[in-house]
Amino acid sequence: MFFLLFFLARTGFSQLTGTGKMYIPSGGGYFKVMEIHEWSEDDTKNYFGKYEYIYPAYDEFGEWAGDGVSDEMSVVFSNDSVYINSKMQVEGWGEPETTIRKFQYPLDFVKNFGKFVKLNYMDSSNRIVTTKGILTISGNEFCRLL
């Protein structure tokens, strides 16, 4: 049985702005984060799939924030390991960078990469929207499940 227990502190997310907003790839903009909580499934196949992280070149106020970054990851479980194949592109750079990572699951993955989460945010119509993804440890970026 798959079990993952962790606690999340919203104030620790570096991607959250001073207004409590985060860039949500599925929404295509910055939205107010209402809640981030554990996504726990007994069947690890529910986590299989492609995840996307985007760091936009412009902040929520339209000011240039640096080179934009797009990272698409494929997540697969095999035996007691998690395999992540990542393809990252940086705005203005030619070739994408490809990385393959292997983690012993769940402890090595949680300790060195991230956690599977559900994120609730308020969209532009003031509706609460839930999306699934990975909250990474390095930089605490949110990668949404495609």
C-alpha positions in Angstrom: 0.0 0.0 0.0 1.3 3.4 -0.9 1.3 5.9 1.9 2.9 9.4 2.0 2.6 11.7 4.9 3.9 15.2 4.9 3.1 18.7 6.0 3.1 21.8 3.8 3.6 25.3 5.0 2.2 27.8 2.5 4.5 30.6 3.6 7.5 28.5 2.6 6.8 28.5 -1.2 9.3 30.6 -3.0 7.0 30.8 -6.1 4.3 32.5 -4.1 4.4 36.3 -4.6 3.8 38.9 -1.9 0.2 38.9 -3.0 -0.2 35.1 -2.3 -0.3 34.4 -6.1 1.5 31.7 -8.0 1.9 31.1 -11.8 -0.5 28.2 -12.6 0.3 26.7 -16.0 -3.2 25.3 -16.5 -4.7 28.8 -15.9 -2.1 30.6 -18.0 -1.5 33.3 -15.4 -1.0 34.2 -11.8 -3.7 33.2 -9.4 -4.3 33.4 -5.7 -3.4 30.1 -4.0 -6.1 29.0 -1.5 -4.7 25.7 -0.3 -2.1 23.1 -1.1 -2.5 19.7 0.4 -1.3 16.1 0.1 -2.4 14.1 -2.9 -2.3 10.5 -1.7 -3.3 7.4 -3.8 -3.0 3.7 -3.0 -2.3 2.9 -6.7 1.0 4.6 -7.9 -0.2 4.3 -11.5 -2.5 7.3 -10.7 0.7 9.4 -10.5 2.0 8.3 -14.0 2.0 11.0 -16.6 3.4 14.2 -17.8 3.9 17.2 -15.5 4.6 20.8 -16.6 6.4 23.6 -14.8 6.5 27.1 -16.3 8.5 30.0 -14.9 7.1 32.9 -17.0 9.4 35.7 -18.2 7.0 38.3 -16.8 5.7 38.6 -13.2 2.1 39.1 -12.3 2.4 42.9 -12.9 3.8 42.5 -16.4 7.3 43.4 -15.4 10.2 41.3 -16.9 11.3 38.7 -14.3 14.1 36.9 -16.2 14.4 34.3 -18.9 11.2 32.1 -19.1 11.6 28.4 -18.4 9.4 25.5 -19.4 10.0 22.0 -18.0 8.0 19.0 -19.0 8.5 15.8 -16.9 7.3 12.3 -17.5 6.9 10.4 -14.2 6.9 6.5 -14.1 7.1 4.1 -11.2 8.9 0.8 -11.5 9.2 -1.6 -8.6 10.4 0.6 -5.7 11.7 3.5 -7.8 10.4 6.7 -9.5 11.8 7.6 -12.9 11.6 11.2 -14.1 12.5 12.1 -17.6 12.7 15.9 -17.8 12.9 18.2 -20.9 13.6 21.8 -20.0 13.7 24.8 -22.4 14.9 28.2 -21.5 13.7 31.2 -23.4 16.2 32.2 -26.0 18.3 29.1 -25.8 18.5 26.7 -28.7 18.4 23.1 -27.6 16.4 21.8 -24.7 18.2 20.2 -21.8 17.1 16.5 -21.1 17.6 14.9 -17.7 16.7 11.4 -16.4 16.5 11.0 -12.6 15.9 7.9 -10.5 14.7 7.9 -6.9 14.0 5.2 -4.4 10.3 5.7 -3.5 8.9 7.2 -1.4 11.6 8.4 1.0 14.3 9.3 -1.6 11.8 11.0 -3.9 10.3 13.1 -1.1 13.7 14.0 0.4 15.4 14.9 -2.8 12.7 16.0 -5.3 9.2 16.8 -4.2 5.7 15.8 -3.1 2.5 14.9 -5.0 -0.1 17.6 -4.1 -3.5 19.0 -5.0 -3.5 22.8 -5.3 -6.7 24.9 -5.0 -6.6 28.4 -6.5 -9.1 31.1 -7.3 -9.5 31.8 -11.0 -10.4 35.1 -12.7 -14.1 34.3 -12.2 -13.6 33.9 -8.4 -14.2 30.1 -8.6 -12.1 27.7 -6.7 -10.2 25.4 -9.1 -8.3 22.2 -8.1 -5.3 20.9 -10.0 -2.9 18.1 -9.3 0.8 18.1 -9.5 4.2 18.0 -7.9 5.6 20.6 -5.5 9.3 20.4 -5.9 11.8 20.8 -3.1 14.4 22.8 -5.1 12.8 26.2 -5.4 9.4 24.8 -4.4 8.0 25.1 -8.0 4.6 23.7 -8.8 4.5 21.3 -11.7 1.0 20.5 -12.9 -0.2 17.2 -14.1 -1.1 17.5 -17.9 
